[in-house]
Amino acid sequence: MEMPLPNASVLARKARVVARLQKVLPMDAVIHNERETRAYECDALTAYRCPPMVAVLPSTTEEVAAVLRICHSEGVPVVPRGSGTSLAGGALPTADCVILGVARMNDVIETDYENRLIRVQTGRTNLSVTGAVEEDGFFYAPDPSSQLACAIAGNIAMNSGGAHCLKYGVTTNNLLGVKMVTMEGEIVDIGGGYMDAGGLDLLGLICGSEGQLGVVTEATLRILPKPEGARPVLMGFDDNEVAGACVSDIIKAGVLPVAIEFMDRPCIEATEAFAHAGYPMCEALLIVEVEGSDAEIDHQLSLIMEIARRHNPVELRESKSAEESAAIWLGRKSAFGAMGQINDYMCLDGTIPVSSLPHVLKRIGEMSKEYGLKVGNVFHAGDGNMHPLILFDANKPGDLELCEEFGADILKLCVEVGGCLTGEHGVGIEKRDLMHVQYAANDLEAQMAVKDVFDPAWLLNPAKVFPLDASEARRSVLVAAE
């Protein structure tokens, strides 16, 4: 289908905005050709696409501030973008917006081993933060599955976690400070090289705000000394619910592994065909990793394996070498790519109490039969952060809509059992109209009032997070008042 041609006033506005942006940025940092802007038309939630009006790639905080001042004066919406790995549509453009990408902002500004921190520009990828300090015996703990590609900017926006967040926490637990630019172009520093600032917890407000409040250009991150050692154990079970019960029992026993990861049969089969990690062909698989000295590891794993044996595992395999450990994790880290080779899928992100794992896994299996769509489950079981992968056919009319309906029911189930709509992917556009399931009207009003303070014109990352009817109604009132 051909796109409708823009009218003269739209073209004139675009030309004016582009001309102003080219005065404050290098020519190659302003992308306005329609063909080239299509590279920014979606993020990892590829079911939805919309080319932006313009995309810009600043290299400094000052350039970001200049861009935002121009967009604010022109009334142009701005969509901040890290690496575009959002699975919730968090960086989806609107046709009238400027995409503000931070990919060129990837410098390490400071490392301070005495105070265990590193300060980086937020376009730097997650894995490369550890890469900057690992030779000196340190690492950055949050490790999303997309850590090779995802940017610190997106990690902060979505409060990302990863496999090892059970022990080390998510981004907010490892973020000490930010430099942020407001929509008006004001540069502010929040937090810094210390544990907690006095007064309001603005840092906690910014982390997880999904680009609604400002553009974060620099981050001060906590780095940690590498542990003496780490060792995983692989557990296979003939039932999803039994595996879920095992996870619950490990947590109840007071043992704190660094990670507990879950995969079911569809994911096991896909990853084996893709990565050849040597996984057993069973209904459910757990990867449980502990770390510390050899004595600590031996003690913790003996307790964990004793708990596992009570659940009659079909396989219980403790890693005996670095090579075996790498193979165990290779399959888990390859799961999303492996599933993508066999089917279109939508990756959900909901969080539940660990004790509810058996019940929720059973209900997802029942709903899968009701909807006629298969589900692959792979997730951070230790903290109840679930990632069901709903398989569908993007070329089959109605399949995407059926998949979305199924996904909404899974997320509603998460809330019903005492969990929430998102653990680390954010709300974006995917869950915005489910926010009323978790929050009452006055709760949403309070959240939107915070945005009013930081972004009075509602120009930052439009049509995300809040139910569309509520956010658009708010923006309409503001536009009418101008």
C-alpha positions in Angstrom: 0.0 0.0 0.0 1.4 3.4 -1.0 1.8 6.0 1.8 -0.3 9.2 1.3 1.7 12.2 0.2 2.2 14.8 3.0 0.5 18.2 2.4 2.4 21.4 1.8 2.2 22.6 5.4 3.7 19.4 6.7 6.5 19.5 4.2 7.2 23.2 5.0 7.3 22.4 8.7 9.7 19.5 8.2 12.0 21.7 6.0 12.1 24.3 8.7 12.8 21.8 11.5 15.5 20.1 9.4 17.2 23.5 8.6 17.3 24.4 12.3 18.7 21.0 13.3 21.4 21.2 10.7 22.6 24.4 12.3 23.4 22.7 15.6 24.4 19.3 14.4 26.9 17.9 11.8 25.1 17.3 8.4 25.5 13.5 8.7 23.8 13.6 12.1 20.4 14.8 10.7 18.6 12.1 8.8 15.6 13.3 6.9 15.5 11.4 3.6 12.4 9.3 3.7 14.2 6.1 2.6 16.9 6.6 5.3 14.4 7.3 8.1 12.8 3.9 7.6 15.8 2.5 9.5 14.1 4.0 12.6 10.5 3.0 11.8 10.4 0.4 14.6 12.2 -1.2 17.5 12.3 -4.9 18.4 8.5 -5.0 18.5 8.5 -5.2 14.7 4.7 -5.7 14.4 4.3 -1.9 14.5 6.1 0.5 12.2 6.0 4.2 11.5 8.8 6.2 9.9 9.7 9.4 11.9 9.7 12.8 10.4 13.5 13.2 11.2 16.1 11.2 13.1 19.1 12.9 14.7 22.3 11.4 16.1 24.0 13.9 18.5 27.4 13.1 20.0 27.3 15.3 23.2 25.0 16.4 25.9 25.2 19.9 24.6 24.0 18.8 21.2 21.1 16.9 22.8 20.1 20.1 24.6 20.2 22.1 21.4 18.0 19.5 19.6 15.5 19.5 22.4 15.3 23.3 22.6 14.5 23.4 18.8 11.9 20.7 19.1 10.3 22.4 22.1 10.0 25.7 20.4 8.6 24.0 17.3 6.2 21.8 19.3 7.7 18.7 17.7 7.4 15.4 19.6 10.7 13.7 20.5 11.2 9.9 20.8 14.5 9.0 22.6 16.2 5.9 21.2 19.1 3.8 22.5 19.8 0.7 20.3 16.2 0.0 19.3 16.1 -3.3 21.2 12.8 -2.5 23.1 10.4 -5.4 23.0 7.4 -3.2 24.1 7.5 -0.6 21.3 9.2 1.9 23.7 11.1 3.6 20.8 8.3 3.4 18.2 8.1 6.8 16.3 5.1 8.9 15.4 5.0 10.3 11.9 5.5 13.9 13.2 8.4 13.2 15.6 12.1 13.5 15.8 13.9 10.3 16.8 16.8 11.3 19.1 19.3 8.4 19.0 22.2 8.3 21.4 24.2 5.6 19.5 27.1 8.0 18.9 27.3 8.8 22.6 29.4 5.8 23.7 32.4 7.1 25.5 33.7 6.0 29.0 34.0 9.3 30.8 35.5 8.1 34.1 36.4 4.9 36.0 36.9 5.1 39.8 37.8 1.7 41.2 38.3 3.0 44.7 34.6 4.1 44.8 33.5 1.2 42.5 31.9 3.3 39.8 32.1 4.0 36.1 30.6 7.0 34.3 29.6 6.5 30.7 27.6 8.1 27.9 24.4 6.3 27.6 24.7 5.1 24.0 27.3 2.6 25.3 26.2 -1.0 25.1 25.5 -2.9 28.3 28.2 -5.6 27.7 30.9 -3.0 26.8 30.6 -1.5 30.2 31.9 -4.7 31.7 34.4 -4.8 28.8 35.8 -1.5 30.0 36.6 -2.7 33.5 37.0 -6.5 33.4 40.7 -6.6 32.9 40.9 -4.8 36.3 38.8 -7.4 37.9 35.4 -5.7 37.9 32.0 -6.1 36.1 28.7 -4.4 35.6 26.0 -6.7 37.0 22.7 -6.1 35.0 22.8 -8.5 32.0 19.8 -8.4 29.8 19.7 -11.1 27.1 20.3 -8.4 24.5 23.3 -7.1 26.4 25.6 -7.3 23.4 23.4 -4.7 21.6 21.2 -2.9 24.1 22.3 0.6 25.3 22.6 1.9 28.8 20.0 4.5 27.8 17.4 1.9 27.2 18.4 -0.1 30.3 17.7 3.0 32.4 14.5 3.8 30.5 13.1 0.4 31.1 14.9 -0.5 34.4 16.3 -3.6 32.7 17.4 -6.7 34.6 18.8 -9.9 33.3 19.6 -13.5 34.3 21.8 -12.4 37.3 19.3 -9.8 38.7 18.2 -12.3 41.4 21.3 -11.6 43.4 22.5 -8.2 42.1 19.2 -6.4 41.3 18.1 -4.6 38.2 19.3 -1.3 36.8 17.9 0.9 39.5 20.0 -1.1 42.1 23.1 -0.4 40.1 22.5 3.2 39.0 24.2 6.0 41.1 23.5 9.1 39.0 22.5 10.5 35.7 22.9 13.6 33.6 19.6 14.4 31.9 18.3 16.9 29.5 14.7 18.2 29.9 12.4 18.8 27.0 13.1 22.5 27.3 16.8 21.8 26.8 17.9 22.3 30.4 20.8 20.0 31.6 20.4 18.6 35.1 22.5 16.3 37.2 20.7 13.8 39.5 22.6 11.6 42.0 26.3 11.0 41.6 29.2 9.0 42.9 27.6 8.0 46.2 24.9 5.8 47.5 21.9 8.0 48.1 21.2 11.7 47.7 19.1 13.7 50.2 15.6 14.8 49.4 13.3 13.4 46.8 14.3 10.2 45.1 14.4 11.7 41.7 16.9 9.1 40.5 14.4 6.3 41.3 11.8 8.4 39.4 13.9 8.7 36.3 15.0 5.0 36.2 12.1 3.1 34.5 10.3 6.3 33.3 10.6 5.2 29.6 11.8 8.5 28.2 8.7 10.3 29.5 10.6 12.8 31.7 13.9 13.6 29.9 16.8 12.3 27.8 19.5 10.7 29.9 22.9 11.3 28.3 25.3 10.2 30.9 25.1 7.5 33.7 27.2 6.8 36.8 27.0 3.0 37.3 28.0 0.8 40.2 30.7 -1.7 39.3 31.6 -4.8 41.4 34.6 -7.0 41.9 34.4 -10.2 40.0 33.4 -13.1 42.2 36.1 -15.8 42.9 34.1 -18.3 40.9 30.7 -19.3 39.6 29.2 -22.7 38.7 25.8 -23.6 37.3 23.8 -26.8 37.7 21.3 -28.0 35.0 18.0 -29.6 36.1 15.6 -31.4 33.9 11.9 -32.1 34.8 9.1 -33.9 33.1 6.5 -31.3 34.1 6.5 -27.4 34.0 4.6 -27.2 37.3 7.1 -29.4 39.1 9.9 -27.2 37.9 8.1 -24.2 39.1 7.6 -25.8 42.5 11.3 -26.6 42.6 12.1 -22.9 42.1 9.7 -21.9 44.8 11.3 -24.4 47.3 14.8 -23.1 46.5 13.8 -19.5 47.3 11.9 -20.6 50.4 14.9 -22.4 51.7 16.8 -19.1 52.0 19.5 -20.0 49.4 20.4 -17.1 47.1 21.7 -18.2 43.8 23.0 -15.6 41.4 20.5 -16.8 38.8 17.6 -19.3 38.3 16.5 -19.6 34.6 13.6 -21.6 33.3 13.0 -23.0 29.8 10.2 -25.3 28.6 10.2 -28.0 25.9 9.5 -25.7 22.9 12.4 -23.5 23.9 14.7 -26.5 24.7 14.0 -28.0 21.3 14.6 -24.8 19.5 17.8 -23.9 21.3 19.2 -27.4 20.9 18.7 -27.3 17.1 20.3 -23.8 17.1 23.1 -23.9 19.7 23.7 -27.6 20.4 24.2 -27.0 24.1 23.6 -30.6 25.1 20.3 -30.0 26.9 18.1 -33.0 27.9 14.9 -33.4 25.9 12.4 -32.9 28.8 9.4 -30.8 29.6 11.2 -28.1 31.7 14.7 -27.2 32.4 16.2 -25.0 35.1 19.7 -23.4 35.2 20.7 -22.5 38.7 24.0 -20.7 39.2 25.8 -19.9 42.4 29.1 -18.0 43.0 31.8 -17.5 45.6 34.7 -19.5 46.8 34.9 -23.2 45.9 33.7 -24.1 49.5 30.8 -21.7 49.2 29.8 -23.0 45.8 30.0 -26.6 47.0 27.8 -25.9 50.0 25.2 -23.9 48.1 25.0 -26.4 45.3 24.6 -29.3 47.7 21.6 -27.7 49.3 20.1 -26.8 45.9 20.6 -30.3 44.5 19.1 -31.8 47.6 16.0 -29.7 47.0 15.9 -30.7 43.3 16.1 -34.4 44.1 12.8 -34.1 46.1 11.1 -33.2 42.8 12.4 -36.3 40.9 14.4 -34.6 38.1 15.0 -36.5 34.9 18.5 -35.0 34.8 20.7 -33.2 37.4 24.0 -32.1 36.0 26.6 -30.0 37.8 29.1 -28.2 35.7 32.6 -29.5 36.1 34.5 -27.1 33.9 34.4 -23.6 32.4 33.6 -25.2 29.1 30.6 -27.0 30.5 29.4 -23.8 32.2 29.7 -21.9 28.9 27.7 -24.6 27.1 24.9 -24.5 29.7 24.6 -20.7 29.4 25.0 -20.8 25.6 21.6 -22.4 25.2 19.8 -19.9 27.5 21.4 -16.9 25.9 20.5 -18.2 22.4 16.8 -18.9 23.3 15.2 -15.8 21.7 17.2 -16.0 18.5 16.5 -19.7 18.3 12.8 -19.3 18.6 12.8 -16.6 16.0 14.2 -19.0 13.5 11.2 -21.3 13.7 8.3 -18.9 14.1 7.1 -15.4 14.5 6.6 -14.7 18.2 5.6 -12.0 20.6 7.8 -11.9 23.8 5.8 -10.9 26.9 7.1 -9.6 30.1 5.2 -9.9 33.4 6.2 -10.5 36.9 4.6 -12.8 39.5 5.3 -14.0 43.1 7.6 -17.0 42.9 5.1 -19.1 44.8 2.6 -18.6 42.0 4.8 -20.1 39.3 3.2 -23.6 39.2 -0.4 -22.1 39.0 0.6 -19.5 36.3 2.4 -22.0 34.2 -0.6 -24.3 34.3 -3.0 -21.6 33.3 -0.7 -20.4 30.4 -0.8 -24.0 29.1 -4.6 -24.1 29.4 -4.9 -20.7 27.6 -2.6 -21.9 24.9 -5.0 -24.7 24.0 -8.0 -22.3 24.3 -6.4 -19.8 21.8 -4.9 -22.4 19.6 -1.4 -20.7 19.7 1.7 -22.4 21.1 3.7 -20.8 23.8 7.4 -21.1 24.7 8.4 -20.2 28.2 11.9 -18.8 29.0 12.3 -16.5 31.9 14.1 -15.4 35.1 12.4 -17.8 37.5 14.2 -16.7 40.6 12.5 -13.3 40.8 9.3 -14.4 39.0 10.0 -12.3 35.8 8.2 -14.3 33.1 8.8 -14.1 29.3 6.2 -16.2 27.6 6.9 -16.3 23.8 3.6 -16.6 22.0 4.1 -18.2 18.5 1.9 -16.9 15.6 2.0 -16.5 11.8 2.5 -12.9 10.9 1.3 -13.6 7.3 -2.0 -15.2 8.5 -4.8 -12.6 8.8 -6.0 -12.2 12.3 -3.2 -14.2 13.9 -1.4 -11.1 15.3 -4.6 -9.8 16.9 -5.3 -13.2 18.4 -1.7 -13.3 19.8 -2.2 -9.8 21.3 -5.5 -10.9 22.9 -3.8 -14.0 24.4 -0.9 -11.9 25.6 -3.2 -9.5 27.3 -4.9 -12.4 29.2 -1.5 -13.6 30.4 -0.6 -10.2 31.7 -4.0 -9.9 33.4 -3.2 -13.2 35.1 0.1 -11.9 36.3 -1.7 -9.0 38.0 -4.5 -11.2 39.4 -1.9 -13.4 41.3 -0.3 -10.3 42.9 2.3 -9.5 40.2 2.6 -6.7 37.7 2.5 -5.9 34.0 6.2 -5.6 33.4 9.5 -6.6 35.0 12.1 -5.2 32.6 10.7 -4.6 29.2 8.6 -1.6 30.1 5.1 -0.6 29.1 5.7 1.2 25.8 2.8 0.8 23.5 2.4 -2.9 24.1 0.8 -2.6 27.6 -0.3 1.0 27.7 -4.0 0.1 27.5 -3.6 -2.5 30.2 -2.4 0.0 32.7 -5.9 0.3 34.1 -5.8 -3.4 35.0 -3.0 -2.7 37.5 -3.7 0.9 38.5 -6.9 2.7 39.5 -7.8 6.0 37.8 -6.4 8.1 40.6 -3.1 6.2 40.5 -2.7 6.9 36.8 -3.7 10.5 37.4 -0.9 10.8 39.9 1.7 9.4 37.5 0.5 11.7 34.7 0.8 14.6 37.0 4.5 13.8 37.4 4.9 14.0 33.6 3.1 17.3 33.6 5.9 18.7 35.8 8.8 17.4 33.7 7.2 17.7 30.2 4.3 20.1 30.4 3.6 20.0 26.7 3.7 16.2 26.6 6.2 16.1 23.7 8.5 13.4 25.1 7.9 9.8 23.8 4.2 10.4 22.9 1.6 7.6 22.9 3.5 5.4 25.3 3.0 4.1 28.9 -0.3 5.7 29.7 -3.7 4.5 28.2 -3.9 6.3 24.9 -7.3 7.9 25.5 -6.0 9.4 28.7 -2.7 10.7 27.4 -4.2 12.1 24.2 -7.0 13.8 26.1 -4.4 15.4 28.3 -2.3 16.6 25.3 -5.4 17.9 23.6 -6.2 20.1 26.5 -2.6 21.5 26.6 -2.6 22.1 22.8 -6.0 24.0 23.1 -4.6 26.1 25.9 -1.7 27.3 23.8 
